[in-house]
Amino acid sequence: MTRPAATKDSPPATGVSAIIVAAGRGTRVGGEIPKQYRDLGGKAVLRHTLEALLACSEIDTVTVVIHPDDRPFYDRSIGDLASDPRMRAPVSGGATRQASVLCGLRALAPAAPDIVLVHDAARPFVSADVIAASIAAVREGADASVSAVPVADTLKRIDMGTGHVTQTIDRTALHAAQTPQAFAFAAIFKAHEAAAAQGLTTLTDDAGVAQWAGMKVAVTLGDPANVKITSAEDLMQAEQQQALRTQNAHRETRVATAYDVHAFEPGDHVMLGGVPIPHDQGLKGHSDADVVLHALTDAVLATLCDGDIGSHFPPGDPQWRGASSDRFLAFAVGRLRERGGEIAHLDATIVCEHPKIGPHRDRMRERIAEICATVASRVSVKATTSEGLGFTGRSEGIAALATATVRLPEYEHEALEV
């Protein structure tokens, strides 16, 4: 099929296009300026959001859907980003978010992309990992994908008349949806048009539109830092978060490695990465012998030049007999945070013939992230065998290698005495 020639208002056919929804009024934040145009660390919220999306090389075009009255705010906010060849002319939105997204989809339709990414303008801290995961899910065959994070708080259903709790909700399978949300363009465009034709306006996000239309929606891991600015309190917290991000630009990065090994002994499971794994043997150690957490603990302590696990938790001390190793790793991360530091990345390689690590890898990543109060996208777990060589090859034990990458405030170096 021949497609029309591209203009600034009609983007060329591309693999991935992004729609930024910025047509809302943001009244709960207060003030005369909609929240997406409010200042955040010297730039408009929208500018931060656009910079995050434009930093993704997989995105070919970006279209912002704005309120018809907001063009002056928009122009001031994006500044020199307007000259980026991937930026398309803004599109006027509708009376609801759902209507505004449809306006954006219609603008893309003359030269439809394969995949469309929909993102809220008021989520300025979206990470490259979250964006890439959303796109990848659709590339790999999903009709749609939604970024989401597991619900951490206990949920209560309330009788709105009396204010009393009527039910405690099981949160095990519950996730809080975020954006970006990614879709096969043709399918989501058809779904939005059908919803509009039926006068359906109660769907709160585009994944909801996709579900209503019978599309299968995959879930990709979101990020707790990918917050949406809705209220004045949210904006204040975003300002604090942006200040920390600016501060991080003036931090030093440290990388350290560590190694640990434990022999097998009689037992029915091994602890690896904070996860109990059924096995016909256990691991021998003074604590629970979690070789992965021990290596990670030493790596984090090494970034601080703060000794090793044995200096803080001596194996001869009876109080640590059978101790859960998550306490050791949490202690090391606590020492890091006391110094004003943060985890950038943790990596662990497990060397063993058995048990098989693959089925438990994601649980380990999530558990390590939980112990370290970070996100699983910052944790990598790999496994290999030693091809039958050495003590691991003879199935006499398990070894683990770990690397910790952290960021610390830059300190002035003390002058050396001569």
Secondary structure, DSSP 8 states (H G I E B T S, - for coil): -------SSS----SEEEEEEE----GGG-SSS-GGGSEETTEEHHHHHHHHHHT-TT--EEEEEE-GGGHHHHHHHHGGGGGSTTB---EE--SSHHHHHHHHHHHHGGG--SEEEEEETT-TT--HHHHHHHHHHHHTT-SEEEEEEE--S-EEEE-TTT--EEEEE--TT-EEEEEEEEEEHHHHHHHHHHHHHTT-----SHHHHHHHTT--EEEEE--TT-----SHHHHHHHHHHHHHHHHHTTEEEEEEEEEEEEEEEE-SEEEETTEEEE-SEEE--SS---HHHHHHHHHHHHHTT---HHHHS-TT-GGGTT--THHHHHHHHHHHHHTT-EEEEEEEEEE-SSS--GGGHHHHHHHHHHHTTS-GGGEEEEEE--TT-HHHHTTSEEEEEEEEEEEEE---------
